[in-house]
Amino acid sequence: MNAPENILSVALYKPCWNPGAKRPVFEIIAFSTRLATIPRPAKRAKARLYCPKCERHHHFQWGEMQNAVKDGASSLEEIVGKYAWKYCRSSQRTDGYVYSYARVETKDIGIGAANDLLATILDIPGNKIITLYRADGTEFKIDISAQGRFGYAPGHKALFVANLVSAIGSSSVLVIRQFLPLKVERQTPNDKTMFIPKKKLYGIVLANGAWKPISATQMREAHCTNSDTGESIEPEQDVIFAEVTDYSASRS
């Protein structure tokens, strides 16, 4: 599994660190049919989902969550509903977790917020390559110049916005590759000398009608971990992992 697969996992769940817990718990933060097949993130991992009926979280067996999706669930609420008979009647309050519901601070996505996201992208200086990784495995890629030109034809900006808006309703990740002015000397396999620009990589999660930045640490882990074996791999040469809030905060 490659880096885009790892990054998409960030869009679907996040770890809930709690020293008192007997098993690792991962909160499911967005629905996708990929949940039916996504690998278990840790041995004996459980899936944490919010129950609107109980107004608290339940911890599912990872296989239960996957089976609910395979059985036709099309939202997180439907996953919970398929096992309400089992979890809504039990206290589930003895494993070290506080079962209160706290919404993650995100930006609501509508046309205005989509424009805000575009402005955030354009705040990042220099030439950029934007790649949208969708949960269904497809992707959309576009170049944005330092002058703010989208692609290479008049309709490319509108096409990008349309893809962005359509991805917001599902679980997707936007990766921004920024080309920096600093260049480093590298030798090609045929012994030619080239000057390659350094790059910065940023990530943004689009899920549940909202967007939020991926931290530099998460981006590094996604690109430097073999998700099949869990082993570390060498990072891409001349790449710096960063967080997009470094620029979005400057406009707030």
C-alpha positions in Angstrom: 0.0 0.0 0.0 1.5 3.4 -1.0 1.5 6.9 0.5 -1.9 7.9 -1.0 -3.5 4.8 0.6 -2.0 5.8 4.0 -3.2 9.4 3.7 -6.7 8.2 2.8 -6.7 6.2 6.1 -6.1 9.5 7.9 -9.4 10.8 6.3 -11.3 7.8 7.6 -10.1 7.3 11.2 -7.9 8.7 13.9 -6.3 7.1 16.9 -7.8 7.7 20.4 -4.8 7.6 22.7 -5.7 6.5 26.2 -3.2 4.7 28.6 -6.1 3.1 30.5 -7.5 1.3 27.6 -6.9 -2.5 27.2 -7.1 -2.3 23.4 -6.2 0.4 20.8 -9.2 2.4 19.7 -9.6 4.3 16.5 -12.4 6.8 16.0 -14.1 6.5 12.6 -14.5 10.1 11.4 -16.0 9.7 7.9 -17.9 7.1 6.0 -16.6 5.4 2.9 -17.2 2.0 1.3 -13.4 1.5 1.8 -14.2 0.9 5.5 -15.3 -2.6 4.4 -11.8 -3.6 3.3 -9.4 -1.1 5.0 -6.7 -3.0 7.0 -7.0 -3.2 10.8 -4.7 -0.3 11.9 -3.4 -2.3 15.0 -3.7 -5.7 16.5 -7.1 -6.1 18.4 -8.1 -2.6 17.3 -11.6 -1.4 18.0 -13.7 1.1 16.0 -15.2 4.0 17.9 -18.4 5.5 16.5 -20.8 8.1 17.9 -24.3 6.9 18.6 -27.0 9.6 18.2 -29.5 7.4 20.0 -27.4 7.2 23.2 -25.5 10.5 22.6 -22.2 8.7 23.3 -19.7 6.6 21.6 -19.7 2.8 21.2 -16.6 0.7 20.6 -17.2 -1.9 17.8 -15.1 -4.9 16.9 -13.2 -3.9 13.8 -14.8 -6.8 11.9 -18.3 -5.7 13.0 -17.8 -2.3 11.5 -16.5 -3.9 8.2 -19.4 -6.4 8.1 -21.9 -3.6 8.5 -20.6 -1.8 5.5 -20.5 -5.0 3.5 -24.1 -5.6 4.6 -25.2 -2.3 2.9 -24.6 0.4 5.5 -24.2 3.7 3.7 -23.4 6.1 6.6 -21.8 6.0 10.0 -25.3 6.2 11.5 -26.4 3.1 9.6 -23.3 1.2 10.9 -24.3 2.1 14.5 -27.9 1.2 13.8 -27.0 -2.3 12.7 -25.5 -3.1 16.1 -27.8 -0.9 18.3 -29.3 -4.1 19.8 -25.9 -5.0 21.1 -24.3 -1.8 22.2 -27.1 0.6 23.2 -28.2 -1.6 26.1 -24.7 -1.9 27.7 -22.9 0.7 29.8 -19.6 0.4 27.9 -18.0 2.8 30.5 -15.4 0.5 32.1 -12.5 0.7 29.6 -11.0 4.1 30.5 -12.8 6.2 28.0 -15.1 9.1 28.6 -18.1 8.7 26.3 -19.0 12.3 25.6 -19.4 13.7 22.1 -17.1 16.5 21.1 -17.1 17.8 17.6 -13.7 18.3 16.0 -13.1 21.9 15.0 -13.4 22.1 11.3 -14.5 24.5 8.6 -18.0 23.9 7.3 -17.9 23.4 3.6 -20.2 25.3 1.3 -19.5 27.5 -1.6 -18.0 30.1 0.7 -15.9 27.7 2.6 -14.7 26.1 -0.7 -13.6 29.6 -1.7 -11.8 29.8 1.6 -10.0 26.6 0.9 -9.0 27.9 -2.5 -7.7 31.0 -1.0 -5.7 29.0 1.5 -4.1 27.0 -1.3 -3.3 30.2 -3.2 -1.7 31.7 -0.1 1.1 29.1 -0.4 3.7 30.8 -2.7 5.3 29.4 -5.7 4.3 26.7 -8.3 2.2 23.9 -6.9 0.9 20.5 -7.9 -2.5 19.7 -6.3 -3.6 16.1 -6.2 -7.0 15.0 -5.0 -7.1 11.4 -3.8 -10.7 10.1 -3.6 -11.8 7.3 -1.4 -12.9 5.2 -4.4 -9.2 5.1 -5.6 -9.5 7.7 -8.3 -7.6 10.9 -8.3 -7.6 14.4 -9.9 -4.4 16.4 -10.5 -3.8 20.0 -11.5 -0.9 22.5 -11.6 -1.3 25.9 -10.1 1.3 28.5 -11.0 2.9 31.0 -8.7 0.7 33.6 -10.4 -2.5 31.7 -9.5 -3.2 30.2 -12.9 -5.0 26.9 -12.7 -3.9 24.3 -15.3 -3.3 25.2 -18.9 -6.8 26.1 -20.3 -9.5 28.6 -19.3 -11.8 25.9 -17.9 -9.3 24.1 -15.7 -10.1 26.2 -12.6 -13.8 25.5 -12.8 -13.0 21.8 -13.3 -10.9 21.8 -10.2 -13.6 23.5 -8.1 -16.2 21.0 -9.4 -14.0 18.1 -8.4 -13.2 19.7 -5.0 -16.9 20.2 -4.2 -17.9 16.7 -5.3 -15.1 15.2 -3.1 -16.3 17.1 0.0 -19.2 14.8 0.5 -17.0 11.7 0.6 -13.7 10.9 2.3 -10.9 12.4 0.3 -7.5 13.9 0.8 -5.9 16.9 -1.0 -2.1 16.9 -1.2 -0.2 20.1 -2.1 3.3 19.8 -3.5 4.9 23.2 -3.3 8.1 23.9 -5.3 10.6 26.0 -3.3 13.1 28.6 -4.8 16.0 26.6 -3.3 17.5 24.1 -5.6 20.0 21.3 -4.9 22.5 19.6 -7.2 21.8 16.0 -8.0 23.4 13.5 -10.3 21.1 11.6 -12.8 21.6 7.8 -13.5 23.4 8.8 -16.7 25.9 11.0 -14.7 24.3 14.3 -15.8 24.1 17.1 -13.3 20.7 18.6 -12.6 19.5 21.2 -10.1 16.3 20.0 -8.5 14.0 22.3 -6.5 13.2 21.4 -2.9 9.6 20.7 -2.2 7.1 21.0 0.7 4.2 18.5 1.0 0.9 19.6 2.7 -2.2 17.5 3.3 -5.9 18.4 3.8 -8.6 16.0 4.8 -12.1 16.5 3.2 -14.7 14.6 5.1 -18.2 14.9 6.5 -18.7 18.3 4.7 -15.7 19.9 6.2 -11.9 20.3 5.7 -9.0 20.3 8.1 -5.2 20.2 7.7 -3.2 17.1 8.2 -0.2 17.6 10.5 3.3 17.5 9.3 3.9 14.5 11.5 1.0 12.6 9.9 2.2 13.4 6.4 5.7 12.2 7.2 4.3 9.0 8.8 2.1 8.4 5.7 4.9 8.8 3.3 7.6 7.0 5.3 5.7 3.9 6.5 5.1 0.7 4.6 1.4 0.2 5.5 1.6 -3.5 4.6 4.5 -4.3 7.0 4.5 -1.2 9.3 8.2 -0.8 8.6 9.8 2.6 8.0 10.9 3.5 4.5 13.2 6.3 3.3 11.5 9.7 2.7 11.4 11.2 -0.7 14.6 13.1 -1.4 14.5 16.9 -1.0 11.0 16.9 0.4 9.9 18.8 3.6 6.6 17.8 5.3 4.6 20.8 6.5 1.1 21.8 7.7 -1.1 24.1 5.6 -2.2 26.1 8.7 1.2 27.9 8.5 -0.5 29.9 5.7 -4.2 29.8 6.5 -3.5 31.3 9.9 -2.0 34.4 8.4 -5.4 35.3 6.9 -7.4 34.9 10.1 
